[in-house]
């Protein structure tokens, strides 16, 4: 399936607007440590501050899921417009995720005790990761998208004891046994 330039331009403008809103919210442009890393694999204060980290996998999965949802619900729309809609949803999440209410929720309900939100660089990368997942799902068979999503969920679970599924569960309905298991890492 082809994603036309018009949809990509709209998606880019939506992402740029999200970046401007995050800047207006006072989010730091890059890690306050002053460096920019392509990959930050440690679960520490540098998490969610650089271009990519273990949670980037969950944003790729967002793209896989958003492609499936928009293909099912908005089949009449071209893929580029569906991508722009997915970018709008991901951008809204990035803005909400970096609001005090969600930052505090992460601190109280999950193992992310020192979480202070994302840098703008990381948020823009998260939106880009979602777009990569969406484009992957648009260009591959369903089985490949499902396999990639499952592999990423299991990889993150094995390495950091967290993934998209647990993240949603712990934000919505924290389970002490899961929090204790995650903290044992």
Secondary structure, 3 states (H helix, E strand, C coil): CCCCHHHHHHHHHHHHHHHHHHHHCCCCCCCCCCCCCCCCCCCCCCCCCCCCCCCHHHHHHHHHHHHHHHHHHCCCCCHHHHHHHHHHHHHHHHHHHCCHHHHHHHHHHCCCCCCCCCCHHHHHHHHHHHHHHHHHHHHCCHHHHHHHHHHHHHHHHHHHCCCHHHHHHHHHCCCHHHHHHHHCC
